[in-house]
Structure formats: C-alpha cells, structure tokens
Amino acid sequence: MNLRAIFSLSDRKQKCTAAPGCRQPRTTGDLNGNGRSDMVLLNSKGLCGAWLVQPDQTVKWTDLADLKAGHKWTFAGYARFSGSARNNIVLYSKSKNAIGFWTMQNGGITGWQDLTALAKDVTLIGIGDFNGDGVDDLLLRNRNGVVCAYLTTTRVFIHLGELADDQIIEGIGDFNGDGVDDILIRGNGCAGLWLLDRSGQLNWSGLDALPAAFTILGVGDFNGDGTDDILLGNDGNIGVWTIANGAITGWMGLGELPAHCMVEAISDFNGDGTDDILLRAADGMTGALLVKGPEQTEWVEYGCLGTEWTIRPAAL
C-alpha cells in the first residue's frame, strides 16, 4: 500500500482502526536522548531491536537483545523510574506474571532490574505517574474489577476504584495538567475520567456521550498545551477531543485515513512538543502522521515490517 500517495488524496475516505483486541496506545520512548520518540520492535522469534528516529525523520536500527529464551518476555511499554535519566524499556512475562525493565543509555541497554511479580488474578493495564513524583508507576486490575496503582518509588499498592462490568480503561494521561496521570474510561455509551491527585484521591469527570461508531484510538497532547487529549476515529475520519482541566474544550479534526491501517503508537516523533500518530498498513508499511494543527498533518515513512514484527506495547 502506497501510504504517501493515499495521504495526498483529499477525497479518499476509508476506515482506520485500533488493532483488534488491543488496548489503545499511549507511547513515550526517547531511548537515545535526542528529543524524539523511538520505537521498540519485537519479532516472533524473540529478537528485539529499536528504530531510533533521527532529526531528519529517518530511522536507524539498533539491536537490543534476544528474548526467545526463558519466560517469554514481551515489550510492555516505556517508563522513567527512580534514578533513571532515560526512558526505560518495560518487559512483561506472562508465564511468571512478572515485570522488569532494561535501563537505557544512548539507545543501548545498560542493565536489567526486576520490578515486581503480580498475583495470578492481577493484570498489568498501563504505565503512568499516579502520584506526581516524576517517577512512573504501574496501573493494575484484578479480575473482580478492582483497579490499583503500584507506586514504584515506595513499592506500595494503592486502591483507586472499581470498574463496572461494562466499563473499560481506554487510556492514561494527564488530563487536567496537575502533573498526575489520570485514567480514561469508557462504558454505557459514555466516556469519562478518573482524575487523580497526589494523595491518591479520585474524582470522576464525565466527558460526553460516545456512540459505538466512535473508536478511542489513543491519548496524547495534540495541541501542545501540556495537557493530554483524546484521539477518536469514526467512519474513516480521525479527530481529537481537546481537553483542559478534565473537560472537553473543543474538537480538532485531523482528516481521513486509508483502509486497513492501524494506529500503533502515539508519541512525539519529531520533537516539536506535539504528539504524532504512528500508523501501520496491512502490507507492513509503517510511518507517522506528524500533527501540525487542525486538519494539518505531514506523512513520513519509516519502513516496512513483516507480520512477524510487533511494534505496539502490550500495556497502555
């Protein structure tokens, strides 16, 4: 699929979705400290590497490790933990239900640290800073619907709330600009936020009705105001609920996308302070829509990935 050609056609209207059965992406990951998000790739044989995004928007491949042995570790996401100066690569072992991370420097691995092992009925949902200490934590869910955060600095669990049967966690981000990550929830035809403060207290903020035809594609700061927004898709069109103080402030259309195209990640790939959208077509062609403003995007092509390669983190 020639994505460059498709994005040049203003009258092309197709459907873009999040990957079926996957949680929606919110990605950071500047692995080499150049101010641009990079991408970790893992293939079916356990080989792991990264595309390091260069200032000219080309990518440079670097080998990371071979994960085929042991307990089938998978790429879960990125995090900044206590004492680290770069985004670490978080790995999850389903067989052990355990979480650990690689420490990174200049795009290479400098060490490994175990983080925690989870009870068998607990699942890793996402990664974020849930107490505002500048260090990332883990968002966890018990199969009975109880949601808690594991604070990695103090290594304690805090209870956050409980989800109803029809509710699902769709994203993590700071939606009110207080330096503490919040939780985006969808259920019963509506979307809303669990707004957290530094003491772990939670307040509900209803956003708006969200018909089934709309898909939440991810979370990111698409207008550069320092507060996360919500990317939505509907019938081939994508756009953003801009958010401030935990409420919707407007709509920012971003145009149309081609068929059979998946949103793989949301992050700042060009270092301009505004998040962009990483896309992957059915034929494996992968690149980013650089967000420049309402209805203003620029397509950059990174390369073609075979079906054996995974680029989407397993956690939010």
C-alpha positions in Angstrom: 0.0 0.0 0.0 1.4 3.4 -1.0 0.6 5.4 2.1 2.3 8.5 0.7 0.1 8.5 -2.3 -3.0 7.9 -0.3 -2.4 10.7 2.1 -2.0 13.1 -0.8 -5.6 12.4 -1.9 -8.1 14.7 -0.1 -11.1 12.8 -1.3 -10.0 9.3 -0.1 -12.3 8.2 2.7 -11.7 4.8 4.3 -11.6 3.3 7.8 -8.7 3.4 10.3 -9.0 1.4 13.5 -7.0 0.5 16.5 -5.7 -3.1 16.3 -8.5 -5.5 17.1 -8.5 -6.8 20.7 -5.7 -4.3 21.8 -5.8 -1.6 24.3 -5.3 1.9 22.9 -1.7 3.1 22.7 0.0 5.9 24.5 3.7 5.8 24.0 6.8 7.6 25.0 10.3 6.3 24.5 13.2 8.6 23.7 15.9 5.9 24.1 18.9 7.9 23.0 18.1 11.3 24.4 17.8 13.3 21.1 14.3 14.6 22.0 12.4 12.3 19.6 10.5 9.2 20.5 11.8 5.9 19.2 10.2 2.5 18.6 10.9 -0.9 20.1 10.3 -3.8 17.7 10.0 -7.5 18.8 9.6 -10.4 16.4 8.0 -13.8 16.8 11.5 -15.4 17.3 12.2 -13.2 20.3 14.6 -10.8 18.6 14.3 -7.3 19.9 15.6 -4.1 18.5 14.7 -0.4 18.0 14.2 2.1 15.3 15.9 5.3 16.6 14.3 8.3 15.0 16.8 10.8 13.6 16.5 14.6 13.2 15.7 14.2 9.5 12.9 11.6 10.4 14.8 8.7 9.0 15.3 5.7 11.4 18.4 3.9 12.5 18.2 0.3 13.5 19.9 -0.9 16.7 19.9 -4.5 18.1 18.8 -4.8 21.7 18.5 -8.4 22.8 17.3 -11.9 22.2 14.2 -12.7 24.3 13.4 -16.2 22.9 14.8 -18.0 26.0 13.4 -18.0 29.5 9.9 -16.9 30.3 8.7 -15.3 27.0 9.1 -11.7 27.9 7.2 -9.2 25.8 7.5 -5.5 25.3 5.1 -3.7 27.6 6.0 -0.1 27.2 8.3 2.7 28.3 8.8 4.2 31.8 11.0 6.5 33.7 11.8 5.0 37.1 13.7 6.4 40.1 17.3 7.2 39.3 16.9 6.8 35.6 17.8 9.6 33.1 16.2 7.9 30.0 13.0 6.1 29.2 13.5 2.5 30.3 12.0 -0.4 28.3 9.5 -2.3 30.4 9.1 -6.0 29.8 6.3 -8.4 31.0 6.5 -12.1 31.4 3.1 -13.8 31.1 4.3 -17.1 32.4 5.8 -15.5 35.6 3.2 -12.6 35.7 6.3 -10.5 36.4 7.5 -7.1 35.3 11.1 -5.8 34.9 12.9 -3.3 32.8 16.0 -2.5 30.8 17.9 0.6 31.8 18.9 2.5 28.7 21.7 4.9 27.6 22.4 6.3 24.1 20.0 3.8 22.5 21.6 0.7 24.2 20.8 -1.5 27.2 22.9 -0.8 30.3 21.3 -3.2 32.7 18.3 -5.1 33.9 16.1 -4.6 37.0 13.3 -6.7 38.3 10.3 -4.6 39.3 7.6 -6.8 40.8 5.7 -10.1 40.5 1.9 -9.9 40.3 -0.7 -12.2 41.9 -2.2 -14.6 39.4 -5.5 -12.8 39.3 -3.9 -9.4 38.6 -3.2 -7.9 35.2 -0.9 -5.1 34.1 -3.0 -2.4 32.4 -0.7 0.5 31.9 2.1 2.7 33.0 1.9 6.3 34.3 2.9 8.6 37.1 -0.1 8.2 39.5 1.3 10.3 42.5 3.1 13.1 40.7 6.6 12.3 42.0 8.1 12.3 38.5 8.5 8.5 38.5 6.3 6.1 36.6 4.1 3.6 38.3 2.0 0.6 37.2 -1.7 0.5 36.7 -3.1 -2.9 37.6 -6.6 -4.6 37.5 -7.9 -7.5 39.4 -10.3 -9.8 37.6 -13.0 -8.7 40.0 -12.8 -5.2 38.6 -10.7 -3.6 41.3 -8.1 -1.2 40.0 -5.0 -0.2 41.9 -1.6 1.5 41.3 1.7 0.1 42.2 3.9 3.0 43.3 7.4 2.1 42.2 9.2 4.6 44.4 7.7 3.4 47.7 6.8 -0.1 46.3 3.3 0.0 47.8 -0.1 -0.6 46.3 -2.9 2.0 46.4 -6.6 1.2 45.7 -8.0 3.5 43.1 -11.5 2.3 42.4 -13.7 -0.4 40.8 -14.9 -0.8 37.3 -18.5 -1.8 36.4 -18.9 -4.8 34.1 -19.5 -2.6 31.1 -16.5 -0.2 31.7 -13.1 -0.5 30.2 -9.9 1.5 30.7 -9.1 3.2 27.4 -6.1 5.4 28.1 -3.8 7.0 30.6 -2.8 10.7 30.6 -2.6 13.9 32.5 -6.0 15.5 31.5 -6.0 18.4 34.0 -2.4 19.5 33.9 -1.6 18.8 37.6 1.4 16.5 37.0 -0.5 13.4 38.0 -1.7 10.9 35.3 -5.4 10.2 35.1 -7.4 7.3 33.7 -9.8 7.4 30.7 -12.8 5.1 31.0 -15.5 4.2 28.5 -18.8 2.5 29.4 -22.5 2.6 28.8 -22.2 4.8 25.8 -20.2 7.5 27.5 -16.6 8.5 28.2 -15.2 9.9 31.4 -12.1 10.4 33.5 -10.8 9.2 36.9 -8.9 12.4 37.9 -6.2 11.5 40.5 -4.4 13.9 42.8 -1.0 13.4 44.5 -2.6 11.8 47.6 -4.3 9.1 45.5 -7.8 10.6 45.8 -10.0 10.1 42.8 -12.7 12.3 41.3 -15.0 11.5 38.4 -15.3 13.8 35.4 -17.9 12.9 32.8 -16.8 13.9 29.3 -19.6 13.2 26.8 -21.7 10.6 25.1 -19.6 8.3 22.8 -21.7 6.3 20.4 -20.5 2.8 19.4 -19.5 4.0 16.0 -16.7 6.1 17.5 -13.4 4.3 18.4 -11.0 5.7 21.0 -7.6 5.4 19.2 -5.4 6.7 21.9 -4.2 9.6 24.1 -1.7 12.3 23.5 -1.1 16.1 23.6 -2.1 17.1 20.1 -2.2 20.8 20.5 1.0 21.3 22.6 -0.7 22.8 25.6 0.8 20.3 28.1 -2.5 18.5 28.7 -3.4 15.2 27.1 -6.2 14.9 24.6 -8.2 12.0 23.2 -7.9 10.7 19.6 -11.1 9.4 18.1 -12.0 7.6 14.9 -15.3 7.4 13.1 -16.0 6.1 9.5 -12.6 6.9 8.2 -12.2 10.3 9.9 -10.0 11.0 12.8 -10.0 13.9 15.2 -9.3 15.0 18.7 -11.2 15.9 21.8 -9.0 18.7 23.2 -9.0 18.6 26.9 -8.3 21.1 29.7 -9.0 20.9 33.4 -10.5 17.5 32.9 -13.2 18.6 30.4 -13.6 18.8 26.7 -12.7 22.2 25.2 -13.2 21.5 21.5 -12.8 19.3 18.5 -9.7 19.3 16.3 -10.2 17.4 13.0 -7.2 15.6 11.6 -8.6 14.4 8.3 -9.1 10.9 6.8 -7.0 7.7 6.8 -6.7 4.8 4.5 -8.3 1.4 4.9 -6.7 -1.5 6.8 -4.5 1.0 8.7 -3.8 0.6 12.4 -2.8 3.2 15.0 0.3 1.6 16.6 1.5 4.3 18.9 1.1 8.0 19.9 4.2 10.0 20.7 6.3 13.0 19.7 8.4 11.6 16.8 9.8 14.9 15.6 10.4 16.7 18.9 8.2 19.7 18.3 6.3 19.2 21.6 3.1 17.9 19.9 2.3 14.2 19.8 2.1 12.4 16.5 0.4 9.2 15.3 2.4 6.0 14.3 0.5 4.0 11.6 1.0 0.6 10.1 -0.7 -0.6 6.9 -1.8 -4.1 6.1 1.2 -4.6 3.9 3.5 -3.6 6.8 4.4 -0.1 5.7 4.9 1.9 8.8 5.3 5.7 9.3 4.0 8.6 11.3 1.4 11.3 10.8 3.1 14.4 12.2 0.4 16.6 13.7 0.9 20.3 12.7 -2.6 21.6 13.7 -6.2 21.2 12.8 -6.5 19.3 9.5 -2.7 19.7 9.2 -0.6 16.6 9.1 2.6 15.5 7.4 3.3 11.9 6.5 6.8 10.4 7.0 7.6 6.8 6.1 9.9 4.8 8.4 9.9 1.3 6.7 8.1 -1.9 6.1 7.6 -4.5 8.7 6.7 -8.2 8.2 3.8 -9.7 10.1 6.3 -11.4 12.5 7.2 -8.0 14.0 5.3 -6.3 16.8 5.6 -2.6 17.5 2.7 -1.9 19.8 3.3 -2.0 23.5 1.3 -4.6 25.5 0.3 -2.0 28.1 -1.2 1.5 27.9 
